[in-house]
Amino acid sequence: MSKFARGGGRRKVTAAGLAISGIVISASVAPVTAHAAVPAFPDNITIFPDRDFVSVDGFSDYAGKQVTIEVQRPHVGLIGSATGTMASADSIAAGNPAIEVNHPGGLCWGAGGGLQVTPDIRAGDVVSVRFGGTVAADATALDIGVTGGSLTAPTTLVIQGRLGPEVDRTFLEHRIIEPALRNTEVARRDVRAVPGALVNAPKGGYSSGLRVADDGAFTATYEFLNEKTAAVAAEGLYTVSSWQDQDPDGNTQGVTISEFGEVGGPGMGGCPAGAVQQGPASPTGVVVRDLDGTTSVSWTPPRQTPGAAPVLGYTVRAVDRLSRNGVQGETGVRVNDPDATSVTLPGSVEGKRVEVRSFGEAGESWPPATPGSDPSADATQPTVTARPAGGLYTADTQVTLTASEAGSEIYYTLDGSDPLEAGTTGPAAKLYTGPFELKASDGPRTVRFVAFDAAGNASQARLEKYTFGTAEAPGAPQPVTAQGSDASATVRWTAPANPGTSPITGYEITATPASGTAVTTTAGAGASSVLLTGLRNDTTYTVRVVAVNAVGKSSSSTPVEVTPKAPAVDKLVITLAKWKSGDLRLEGTGSLPGASLTLRIGGPNGEVFASDVIVQPPAAGAVNGTWSLRLRTGPATVKNPSPVYISSDKGGVLASVTVPNG
C-alpha cells in the first residue's frame, strides 16, 4: 500500500506556499485550523473512518516503547483502544508507520487489554497517542466523504462528495486510486484533484479540478485523453482527504482520509467485532438467596460497549448442573425491564446453576453471569490442570491431574468424550484417584477432565491431546532468494512444508564468502525475510537458511549466491544553458536513465525552481540518457538563476552551472 493510502503523504513546497499536484496554494489564503494537540512533523496521525483504521507516523523518541491508541467520542467517552509496541527507530527512519491499528500487520482494537470492540470511528471522534500517562498528540476525525461518481461524458469522470462545516476548504485533496492506471498514458497508480479550476496534471495524462459549493458539497472533475482511460479510472477507489493543520513546509498534520465504499469493522481475522455486531454484555454481581420455598436472584446491570444496541431486559434460568443423554434441564423467567436488578424464582435451585443474561435486539449475552448460593458462599470456579501437558512423546507417559482447591473431585475420560455426561460419572468417565499411565502402544489419546469443588462449582472442562512417535526437526526452508544492496542483502524464504513434530521457533540465516568470516543472523518463527548487514561490497556470498524447532535444526536450504554492491551514482553533464527574461532553457545528459533531477538557485540550499526533471533513455547508439527543461514562468525566468545547482536522486551533482544571458 502506498504512503498515501496507508498514512497520508508529504507534499512538495515552493517559496510561495503549498504545492499539491503542481497547484500552488498561497499560505496567505490557506488558514490553519487551530488545534494545539495535533502532532508536528515528522509525527502524524492519519484516520481512515470508513475502515476504522488509524496509522501513526514518526514519534521516533518513543521507538520500541509501549504506546496506547485511544478513540474518544464527545459526550460519550472512550469507544476504542489498543496498546502495543512502537516500531524500531530504524523502521521509523525508513518511512514506515510507527504503529497501525486495524490494518493487516498492525494491532487489533482491544490489543493489550483495551476495550474489546472495534470502534465505529465517526466525524468528531478524537484519536490520541498516549505514552504512559501522557497524551503526546491527538487528531480529530473530520466530516468528509465521497457520495458517488459517474462518467458524464465518454472521457469525463465526475465525483461528488461533502464536507462538514468545520473542514478547511483549502485543506482538501481528492484522489482516485487504481493501479491499472499505470498501464495508461497517466502512467501512475492514482489521479488527483485539488481546489480550483480544471487544469492539466503536472506530469500529463489528464486534467482535473475541484469545486466546493457554499453548502459543503464538492465536485471533482477529471478529463482524460481517451474513453479507455476514463473507464479504468471509474473503477478505482474514490478517496477524499483533509487535514487539521499544515506547517510552513507544507506538511499536513492530523489527516482524515475517507474511502468511498470501504466497510468498517475488524480489519483482519481475530479482531473484536464492532459495537453494533456485538451482543449485550452480561450483568455482574449475581447473588442467589433461598427464601424458604422461593429463590431471590439479584444482579448489577452491565455497562454496555459504547455504540452497542441497548439492553432490553434479562433472562434468569436455573439449569441442571449435570446432563443426561446430552440434555440439561432448565426453568426460568424473562424480565422485560432494562433497569431491573432482581427477580424471584418459584421453588428451590438446589442442584442447579443460576444463569443471568442480558438480552437485546442482537440476542442474549454470553457467557452468562453465574453466582454462588449466597454472598458468603464459595462462588469461585476451581481450575484443573494436567501434567505433563499434551504433546508428542516417545515413550509411555504418566499423567497427573491437579485441582486448584483441596477436596475437589476430578472426573476424566481417555476417549475424548464429555466427562460431565450422565451426571458425574458417564459411561466413559472415571473418578481420578491418582496418576495414570498412557502407553505408547495404545496410540494417540485425548484426555478430557473437569473438577467440582466442595461447594459444587465446576471448572471449565479441559482437554489435552497426547501422541506418540519419533521427534523430528523441521524440513529445510524452500525456496530461498537473496537480493544484494549496499553492504547488505535481503534474504527471503518460504516456511518448510514439514515443520517437524513441534512448532518452528525461528530461523538461522548465514552468508558465507569464498574467504573471510561468515555473517549469521536469526529471525523469528513467523518471519519470511531478513536484512543481512555487515557484508562487503563486490564480494560474492553463499546464503543458506535453516529452520529451528524444539527438536533441533533442519538441513540447509538450497544455497543461493548474492553480491552486494554500492549504489550507482549518475554522472550529469550540461549541454545547453540559455536565459532571457521569460525564457529559461537547460539541457544535458545523465548516465542513469530514470534519475529525477532537482534544480535550485544559487547552491544546495537555494530555492527550488524545478523538480522531477527525468533523465530519459539514451537514443539509439548513445550511451547516456538526456534531460531538458524549459520554463517561461516562475522565479527562474524573472531573474537569471545563475549559478544553478543541479542534484539527482541517484547521487549526481552539478554544483555550479552558469547560464548565459541571451
NORLINCOR-V970054 format. One record per backbone hydrogen bond with DSSP energy under -1.0 kcal/mol. CO is the residue of the C=O (numbers start at 1). NH is the residue of the N-H. E is the energy in kcal/mol with one decimal. If there is no record, write none. Layout:
co,nh,e
CO,NH,E
CO,NH,E
This chain:
co,nh,e
2,6,-2.0
3,7,-3.0
4,8,-1.4
12,19,-1.7
14,17,-1.1
16,27,-1.1
17,14,-1.7
18,25,-3.2
20,23,-2.3
23,20,-2.1
25,18,-1.7
26,29,-1.6
27,30,-1.0
35,38,-1.7
37,138,-2.2
40,43,-2.2
44,57,-2.3
45,255,-1.5
46,55,-2.6
47,257,-2.8
48,51,-1.3
48,53,-1.9
53,48,-3.1
54,101,-2.6
55,46,-2.9
56,98,-2.4
56,99,-1.5
57,44,-2.1
59,62,-2.1
60,63,-1.7
62,65,-2.3
65,86,-2.9
67,84,-2.3
68,130,-2.7
69,82,-1.9
70,128,-2.5
71,79,-3.0
71,80,-1.1
72,126,-2.9
73,76,-2.4
73,77,-2.9
77,73,-2.6
80,71,-2.9
81,110,-3.0
82,69,-2.9
84,67,-2.8
87,64,-1.6
88,92,-2.3
89,93,-2.6
90,94,-1.5
91,96,-2.0
92,95,-1.8
98,87,-2.1
99,56,-2.6
100,107,-2.9
101,54,-1.8
103,106,-3.0
107,102,-3.7
108,111,-1.9
110,113,-1.0
111,83,-2.3
115,117,-2.4
119,121,-1.3
122,125,-2.0
125,141,-2.9
126,72,-2.7
127,139,-2.4
128,70,-1.9
129,136,-2.5
129,137,-1.1
130,68,-2.7
131,134,-2.0
134,131,-2.7
137,129,-2.8
139,127,-3.2
141,124,-3.1
142,144,-1.4
143,164,-2.8
145,162,-2.6
148,160,-2.9
150,158,-2.7
153,156,-1.2
155,224,-2.8
156,152,-1.5
156,153,-1.3
157,222,-2.6
158,150,-2.3
159,220,-2.9
160,147,-2.3
160,148,-1.4
161,218,-2.1
162,145,-1.5
164,167,-1.7
168,171,-1.3
170,172,-1.3
173,241,-2.9
174,193,-2.5
175,239,-2.9
176,191,-1.8
177,237,-2.7
178,181,-2.5
179,182,-2.0
180,183,-1.6
181,184,-1.8
181,187,-1.2
189,178,-3.1
191,176,-2.3
193,174,-2.9
196,210,-1.5
199,208,-2.5
201,204,-1.8
206,201,-2.8
207,223,-2.7
208,199,-2.5
209,221,-2.6
210,196,-2.8
211,219,-2.6
213,216,-1.9
217,213,-3.5
218,161,-2.0
219,211,-2.3
220,159,-2.9
221,209,-1.6
222,157,-2.5
223,207,-2.4
226,230,-1.7
227,231,-2.3
228,232,-2.0
229,233,-2.5
230,234,-2.0
232,235,-1.1
233,236,-2.0
237,177,-2.5
238,260,-2.9
239,175,-2.2
240,258,-2.9
241,173,-1.9
242,256,-2.9
245,253,-2.5
247,250,-2.5
251,247,-1.8
253,244,-1.2
253,245,-1.9
254,244,-1.3
255,47,-3.0
256,242,-2.1
258,240,-2.0
259,262,-1.7
268,271,-1.4
273,118,-1.9
284,300,-3.4
287,298,-2.5
289,296,-2.8
293,347,-1.6
294,291,-3.1
295,345,-3.3
296,289,-2.6
297,343,-2.2
298,287,-2.4
300,284,-2.3
305,308,-2.4
313,359,-2.1
314,335,-3.8
315,357,-2.5
316,333,-2.2
317,355,-2.8
318,331,-1.8
319,353,-3.3
323,423,-2.0
324,327,-1.3
327,324,-2.4
329,320,-3.2
331,318,-3.5
333,316,-2.6
335,314,-2.4
335,337,-1.3
337,340,-1.7
341,299,-2.6
343,297,-2.8
345,295,-2.8
349,352,-2.1
351,321,-1.7
353,319,-2.9
355,317,-2.6
356,369,-2.8
357,315,-2.5
358,365,-2.5
359,312,-3.2
359,313,-1.2
360,363,-1.7
363,360,-1.8
369,356,-2.3
374,377,-1.5
383,404,-2.5
385,402,-2.3
387,400,-2.8
391,467,-2.7
393,469,-1.9
397,438,-3.4
399,436,-1.9
400,387,-2.4
402,385,-2.3
405,408,-1.5
409,452,-2.5
410,432,-3.3
411,450,-2.0
412,430,-2.3
413,448,-1.7
418,421,-1.2
430,412,-2.2
436,399,-3.3
438,397,-2.6
439,442,-1.5
440,443,-1.5
445,466,-3.1
446,416,-1.2
447,464,-2.2
448,413,-2.3
449,462,-2.6
450,411,-2.5
451,459,-2.7
452,409,-2.3
453,456,-1.9
457,453,-2.3
462,449,-2.4
464,447,-2.8
465,391,-1.1
466,445,-2.4
467,393,-2.5
472,501,-1.7
481,492,-2.5
483,490,-2.8
485,488,-1.1
487,535,-2.0
488,485,-2.6
489,532,-3.2
490,483,-2.3
491,530,-2.0
492,481,-2.4
494,478,-1.2
498,475,-3.4
506,548,-2.4
507,523,-2.1
508,546,-2.6
509,521,-2.4
510,544,-2.4
511,519,-2.7
512,542,-2.8
519,511,-3.0
521,509,-2.9
523,507,-2.3
524,527,-1.3
528,493,-2.3
530,491,-2.8
532,489,-1.9
536,539,-1.1
541,562,-2.0
542,512,-2.7
543,560,-1.8
544,510,-2.5
545,557,-1.7
546,508,-2.7
547,554,-2.9
548,505,-3.0
548,506,-1.3
552,549,-2.6
560,543,-3.7
562,541,-3.0
564,538,-3.9
571,591,-1.1
573,589,-2.0
576,587,-2.5
578,585,-2.7
579,662,-1.9
580,583,-2.9
583,580,-2.4
584,631,-2.2
585,578,-2.5
586,629,-2.7
587,575,-2.5
587,576,-1.8
588,627,-2.3
589,573,-2.3
590,625,-2.5
592,595,-1.8
595,615,-2.5
596,649,-1.8
597,613,-2.0
598,647,-2.4
599,609,-2.3
599,610,-1.3
600,645,-2.3
603,606,-1.8
607,601,-2.4
610,599,-2.9
613,597,-3.0
615,594,-3.4
619,622,-2.4
625,590,-1.9
626,616,-3.5
627,588,-2.3
629,586,-2.6
631,584,-2.6
634,637,-1.7
635,639,-1.6
637,582,-2.7
643,602,-2.4
644,657,-2.2
645,600,-2.6
646,654,-3.0
647,598,-2.7
648,651,-1.8
652,648,-2.4
654,646,-2.7
657,644,-2.8
660,579,-1.7
